[in-house]
């Protein structure tokens, strides 16, 4: 199959996604609330699939199978069972309360809600600033993944910058046209496409291997017998729980996910969605991660080049080129469904939580709508320029700016997770004060950055700035620090006169 035909399959899918966005544009109002939240009209299927497609990015097709290939299939437990259940619980604990308050007061971002609760522009700006800090390199990583996937698919006929630019242009097109409604409709398409393709890939590989599952298991018993048993030196309980808790709490604070908590049409929609979430997660993760683990039993280690993902290798060995192109289209769909939502959320955090309170408090709905669309373009072009720069100049070497951005992207789940303790306390404990909230947001972030970017140092026989202690990751310790700092600072200080304690605690208690 020629590279042109493979590229045509991918571009055809992109045009389909753009067409869905253009249909959504016909139902879009020229208001900020409609642009950012689709006027809070999502039903169960759309809400469930837009969270699903937004959250499960290129990691599902590349990072997850690679981990299962290198470490074993227990990664399904970490991501499928633990995070499927944990995030569903947080969807209720955080999301349901946000939805109630958003319905009553028209909140669009969590920063807006907290800024109103504490009568503080500083709280609002701090939440937005921290979120944008972790979000920007994460958008870049999606663009880098898409550009690299298209370059590999076309054997270099399409360069990295061409591929990344193509994907970014399509995303800008339907996000600027239709905002959250266009994203949600395309997410529903992309989420369904991901599910179909990953199960089709699993079935195709299984049917193509002589002897089927028996041959694969025999290969695992020979090449990696630990893969057939539960647990290993790497999958310790501490490491698995650190990953699961950090990722689940981080996801609950991801702007592109957190913002969807405001968009449900009704309480019933919200509750149905988080009840169905664990099942949907398992339906995607099980086949994707099994393919990674099976590759070990199929003896494909020698075929994996340095830095290459295992899924394309498996497909190249056991599926025709046209089918591999469809699966890569599914992977690109995953990247797009994350990046487009990040662009929209980044724009909303900038316009509503930074520009509006700091520059123009009288900003009208129509002007904010226009500014939000410009923000999407600016955010996308800025991330694209940075992505092309770090890739083209080879900035991913050790100690480079590029490697720093990758490290920040990898740490983003834990960084967002540090927001969760203070936010949850603010939603449920009326004793939380403005000072406690600011300290609870800032101190864990600083500690998390210090422990991840400063070199480990031995002080009096104790290692300072180590990534783990007693097997538990530093992210969990920083989250605990966030609870203690928020509580301690709140106990030690009084409520500021401008705080709106009753706006959250009293209203929620009445439910």
NORVENRA-V579300 format. One record per backbone hydrogen bond with DSSP energy under -1.0 kcal/mol. CO is the residue of the C=O (numbers start at 1). NH is the residue of the N-H. E is the energy in kcal/mol with one decimal. If there is no record, write none. Layout:
<<CO/NH/E> <CO/NH/E>>
//
This chain:
<<2/6/-2.0> <3/7/-2.8> <4/8/-2.1> <5/9/-1.7> <6/10/-1.7> <7/11/-2.9> <8/12/-2.5> <9/13/-1.7> <10/14/-2.3> <11/15/-2.5> <12/16/-1.8> <13/17/-2.4> <14/18/-2.4> <15/19/-2.4> <16/20/-2.0> <17/21/-1.9> <18/22/-2.1> <19/23/-1.9> <20/24/-2.1> <21/25/-1.6> <24/27/-1.4> <25/28/-1.6> <29/31/-1.3> <31/35/-2.3> <32/36/-2.7> <33/37/-2.5> <33/39/-1.0> <34/38/-1.8> <35/180/-2.9> <37/40/-1.8> <42/265/-2.6> <43/47/-2.7> <44/48/-2.7> <45/49/-2.5> <46/50/-2.5> <47/51/-2.0> <48/52/-2.2> <49/53/-3.0> <50/54/-1.7> <51/55/-2.4> <52/56/-2.3> <55/57/-1.7> <57/60/-1.9> <58/62/-2.3> <59/64/-4.0> <62/66/-2.1> <63/67/-2.1> <64/68/-2.4> <65/69/-2.3> <66/70/-2.2> <67/71/-3.2> <68/72/-1.2> <72/75/-1.1> <73/76/-2.2> <74/77/-1.3> <74/78/-1.4> <75/79/-2.5> <76/80/-2.2> <76/81/-1.2> <77/82/-2.9> <78/83/-1.5> <81/85/-2.1> <82/86/-3.1> <83/87/-2.1> <85/89/-2.0> <86/90/-2.3> <87/91/-2.4> <88/92/-1.2> <89/93/-2.8> <90/94/-3.1> <90/95/-1.3> <94/98/-2.3> <95/99/-2.6> <96/100/-2.1> <97/101/-2.0> <98/102/-2.9> <99/103/-2.4> <100/104/-1.4> <101/105/-2.5> <102/106/-2.0> <109/113/-1.7> <110/114/-2.5> <111/115/-2.8> <112/116/-1.9> <113/117/-2.4> <114/118/-2.3> <115/120/-2.2> <117/500/-3.1> <120/124/-1.6> <121/125/-2.9> <122/126/-2.4> <123/127/-2.3> <124/128/-1.9> <125/129/-3.0> <126/130/-2.5> <127/131/-2.1> <128/132/-2.6> <129/133/-2.0> <130/134/-1.7> <131/135/-1.9> <132/136/-2.2> <135/139/-2.2> <136/140/-2.0> <137/141/-2.1> <138/142/-1.4> <139/143/-2.0> <140/144/-2.9> <141/145/-2.2> <142/146/-2.3> <143/147/-2.7> <144/148/-2.4> <145/149/-2.2> <146/150/-2.2> <147/151/-2.0> <148/152/-2.3> <149/153/-2.4> <150/154/-1.9> <151/156/-2.9> <152/155/-1.2> <154/157/-1.9> <159/163/-2.4> <160/164/-2.8> <161/165/-2.1> <162/166/-2.4> <163/167/-2.2> <164/168/-2.2> <165/169/-2.6> <166/170/-2.0> <167/171/-2.2> <168/172/-2.8> <169/173/-2.1> <170/174/-1.9> <171/175/-2.5> <172/176/-2.5> <173/177/-1.6> <174/178/-2.1> <175/179/-2.4> <178/182/-1.2> <179/183/-2.3> <180/184/-3.0> <181/185/-2.4> <182/186/-2.3> <183/187/-2.9> <184/188/-2.1> <185/189/-1.7> <186/190/-3.3> <187/191/-3.5> <188/192/-1.9> <189/193/-2.2> <190/194/-2.7> <191/195/-2.1> <192/196/-2.4> <193/197/-2.5> <194/198/-2.3> <195/199/-1.8> <196/200/-2.2> <197/201/-2.4> <198/202/-1.9> <199/203/-2.4> <200/204/-2.5> <201/205/-2.4> <202/206/-2.4> <203/207/-2.4> <204/208/-1.6> <205/209/-1.2> <209/212/-2.4> <211/214/-1.1> <212/216/-1.8> <213/217/-2.8> <214/218/-2.1> <215/219/-2.2> <216/220/-2.2> <217/221/-2.5> <218/222/-1.5> <219/223/-3.4> <220/224/-2.4> <224/227/-2.1> <225/228/-1.6> <226/229/-1.3> <234/236/-2.0> <236/240/-2.6> <237/241/-2.5> <238/242/-2.2> <239/243/-2.5> <240/244/-2.6> <241/245/-2.8> <242/246/-2.3> <243/247/-2.7> <244/248/-2.3> <245/249/-2.6> <246/250/-2.3> <247/251/-2.9> <248/252/-1.8> <254/258/-3.8> <255/259/-2.2> <257/260/-1.1> <258/261/-1.4> <259/262/-1.3> <260/263/-1.2> <263/42/-2.0> <266/270/-1.9> <267/271/-2.4> <268/272/-2.6> <269/273/-2.1> <270/274/-2.0> <271/275/-1.5> <272/276/-1.8> <273/277/-1.1> <276/280/-1.9> <277/281/-2.4> <278/282/-2.1> <279/283/-2.0> <280/284/-1.0> <281/285/-2.9> <282/286/-2.1> <284/288/-1.5> <285/289/-2.9> <286/290/-2.0> <287/291/-1.9> <288/292/-1.2> <289/293/-2.2> <290/294/-3.3> <291/295/-1.5> <293/296/-1.1> <294/298/-1.6> <295/300/-1.8> <296/299/-1.0> <300/303/-1.3> <301/304/-1.4> <305/308/-2.4> <310/314/-2.3> <311/315/-2.3> <312/316/-2.3> <313/317/-1.6> <314/318/-1.8> <315/319/-2.2> <320/324/-2.1> <321/325/-2.2> <322/326/-1.5> <323/327/-2.2> <324/328/-2.6> <325/329/-2.1> <326/330/-1.9> <327/331/-2.2> <328/332/-2.8> <329/333/-2.5> <330/334/-1.9> <331/335/-2.1> <332/336/-3.0> <333/337/-2.7> <334/338/-1.0> <335/339/-2.9> <336/340/-3.0> <338/342/-2.1> <339/343/-2.6> <340/344/-2.0> <341/345/-2.7> <342/346/-3.0> <343/347/-2.2> <344/348/-2.3> <345/349/-2.7> <346/350/-1.9> <347/351/-2.9> <348/352/-2.5> <349/353/-1.2> <350/354/-1.1> <350/355/-3.5> <351/356/-2.4> <354/358/-1.7> <355/359/-2.7> <355/360/-1.8> <360/363/-1.2> <364/368/-2.6> <365/369/-2.4> <366/370/-2.2> <367/371/-2.7> <368/372/-2.7> <369/373/-1.8> <370/374/-2.1> <371/375/-2.4> <372/376/-1.8> <373/377/-1.7> <374/378/-2.7> <375/379/-2.9> <376/380/-2.6> <377/381/-2.9> <378/382/-2.4> <379/383/-2.3> <380/384/-2.5> <381/385/-2.7> <382/386/-2.1> <383/387/-2.4> <384/388/-2.9> <385/389/-2.2> <386/390/-2.4> <387/391/-1.7> <388/392/-3.1> <389/393/-2.1> <390/395/-2.4> <395/402/-1.2> <397/400/-2.1> <400/404/-1.8> <401/405/-2.3> <402/406/-2.3> <403/407/-2.4> <404/408/-2.5> <405/409/-2.5> <406/410/-2.6> <407/411/-1.8> <409/412/-1.0> <411/415/-2.2> <412/416/-3.0> <413/417/-2.0> <414/418/-1.1> <416/419/-1.7> <419/423/-1.9> <420/424/-2.9> <421/425/-2.3> <422/426/-2.2> <423/427/-1.7> <424/428/-1.7> <425/429/-3.0> <429/432/-1.6> <433/437/-2.5> <434/438/-2.5> <435/439/-2.4> <436/440/-2.5> <437/441/-1.6> <438/442/-2.4> <439/443/-2.3> <442/446/-2.3> <443/447/-2.5> <444/448/-2.7> <445/449/-2.5> <446/450/-2.4> <447/451/-2.6> <448/452/-1.2> <449/453/-2.0> <450/454/-2.2> <457/464/-4.0> <459/462/-1.5> <462/459/-3.3> <464/457/-2.7> <467/474/-2.1> <469/472/-1.9> <472/469/-2.2> <473/476/-1.0> <474/478/-2.4> <475/479/-2.0> <476/480/-2.2> <477/481/-2.3> <478/482/-2.1> <479/483/-1.8> <480/484/-2.3> <481/485/-3.0> <482/486/-2.3> <483/487/-2.4> <484/488/-3.1> <485/489/-2.7> <486/490/-1.6> <487/491/-2.5> <488/492/-1.8> <496/499/-1.8> <501/504/-1.1> <501/505/-1.4> <502/507/-1.3> <504/508/-2.6> <505/509/-2.3> <506/510/-1.0> <508/511/-1.3>>
//
